[in-house]
């Protein structure tokens, strides 16, 4: 099913990626792509490398792929590192270089010519989100994905959240290391962990509360299901984090791991009180996950006046005609930079592309 839309006006503060240079990522040896602030189409056969181009864009804004947590797997066979460089801008601002490199020994990033202290900085330099065939895992799998989904948005709503999150992770690593080598020293990290953890939990709660109206609209429009989202902060609501850390000390020492805190947080996705993953089909899980993503983007637009780049990999997969039409309509409201993959050069699901590239055997050629 093809639906032709009128040309889209891009939001005044939409982020955009201008140029992209890829070296040694999966099947792509070298590629240079010049994107439009509007709609860019990548077309080619399955296995041609279309999704790898989207991965490259995602890496620039996240420091990781949406397909694997192991960056080493992304490096092209026979080489020892991959490199990605892009020019990023917000409307009216000068372009800024953003770079990412992964080797067999680690990852590095550069923003505006300077080394990034943390890969988390990439999220602020280039906000990017993806909706791809595996998006259902946001509903189906454990809390790790939903925590990352939350934190990416909170990074943008509350700029100081990044620093708090980084310092919490550092304190958590120190406490866990103490639990393994000298358990008597672990409580020394409790005050710092509790102070930072309470701030993180409250920021996440506020984000999810603010998102509820956007969520209610998106999930109703896309799925028609009364699915609810509930924040679970990572420890008992009746206790402070300091009390929870003290109460779980014996368990922590036994298992050499910190059990209470925002690193154990989750977003419970429920339908009629039951976990959604237990009652929804794969297609329904995808619709719910897409609704979570679009609701998040709409909130960011209203709260920060920033519209991230959106990557759509095989967007029609597992959607019937009616749901696909609703999905297209919701995406169109964002007025953001779109990069879409398709098997056909004639795809017009999201309107007429401003730029089209054919991807074939790892080569990316403008059409």
Secondary structure, DSSP 8 states (H G I E B T S, - for coil): -----------TTBEEEEEEEEEEETTEEEEEEE--SSEEEEE--TTSSHHHHHHHHHHHHHSS-SS-S-GGGGB-TT-SEEEEEEEEEETTS--EEEEEEEESS-EEEEETTEE-SSTTHHHHHS-EEEE-GGGGHHHHS-HHHHHHHHHHHHHHH-TTHHHHHHHHHHHHHHHHHHHHH-GGGGGGGHHHHHHHHHHHHHHHHHHHHHHHHHHHHHHHHHT---EEEEEE-SS-TTS-HHHHHHHTHHHHHHHTS--SSGGG-EEEEEETTEEHHHHS-HHHHHHHHHHHHHHHHHHHHHHHS-B-EEEESSTTTT--HHHHHHHHHHHHHH---EEEEES-TT--TTS--SEEEEEETTEEEE-
